[in-house]
Amino acid sequence: MLQKKLGKEEVQMTERKGGVEEELSKIAPVLEAAKAAVGGIKSDNLNEIRSLKMPPEAIRDVLEGVLRIMGNYDTSWISMKRFLGNKSVKDELINFDSRKITPEIRDSVTDILQAKSNSFEHAVIYRVSVAAAPLAAWVKANLEYSTVLHKIAPLEQATAYPCPFPCPYPCPYP
């Protein structure tokens, strides 16, 4: 009886894992494309944004999304300019691990995207700033990827420790 139950749970877990891997395989190329686009941003374009006295609202919205994802809630223009002035800013964005996005950060950035969705539309932001368009794509892709990672977290935990009997000994049930 116990073996039937374990077998059934294993089949369900395998099905869920397949569905999750499919979701990840759909969003991973989007995230990689966004990272590549960020890598293609010219330093001159970032400097152009930094040189603005006050940025257009769309640029400000996108940079607020970027900073929040990076865990920085100081979204003043001074903080944004400091962030853009960092010599390793592109590397930080390209190498950012979406697992660092907490549910609170994800909710906060989702609110920005919903309230200011027009700022994150490629055609709109590209007209405003060539450099901000890849950043907008990066924000959206990281948010989507983080959402999928959040969905699969329980599954990852279950597959990391599949034994239904939590105990301090090596599990006899593979």
Residue pairs with C-beta under 8 A, 6 or more apart in sequence:
6 164
6 173
9 164
10 162
13 155
13 158
13 159
13 162
16 155
17 155
17 159
20 148
20 151
20 152
20 155
23 148
23 151
23 152
24 145
24 148
24 152
27 141
27 144
27 145
27 148
28 145
30 141
30 144
30 145
31 98
31 141
31 142
31 144
31 145
33 137
33 141
34 134
34 137
34 138
34 140
34 141
34 142
35 93
35 94
35 138
35 141
37 133
37 134
37 137
37 138
38 90
38 93
38 94
38 134
38 135
38 138
39 90
39 94
40 134
41 90
41 130
41 131
41 134
41 135
42 131
45 129
45 130
45 131
46 84
46 89
46 131
47 84
48 129
48 131
49 55
49 59
49 63
49 84
49 129
49 131
49 132
50 81
50 84
50 85
52 59
54 77
55 63
55 77
55 80
56 128
56 129
57 116
57 119
58 116
58 118
58 119
58 124
58 125
58 128
58 129
58 132
59 125
59 128
59 129
59 132
60 77
60 80
61 112
61 116
61 119
61 120
62 119
62 120
62 125
62 132
62 135
62 136
62 139
63 75
63 80
63 83
63 84
63 132
63 135
64 75
64 80
64 112
65 109
65 112
65 113
65 120
65 135
65 136
65 139
66 83
66 93
66 135
66 138
66 139
67 73
67 74
67 75
67 79
67 80
67 83
68 75
68 105
68 108
68 109
68 112
69 96
69 101
69 105
69 109
69 139
69 142
69 143
70 83
70 92
70 96
71 100
71 105
72 79
72 83
83 89
86 92
93 135
93 138
96 142
98 142
98 145
98 146
98 149
99 146
99 149
101 109
101 142
101 143
101 146
101 149
103 150
106 143
106 146
106 147
106 150
109 139
109 143
110 143
113 120
113 139
113 140
113 143
118 124
119 125
119 136
120 136
120 139
120 140
121 136
122 133
122 136
122 137
125 132
125 133
125 136
126 133
162 171
162 173
162 174
163 171
163 173
164 173
165 171
165 173
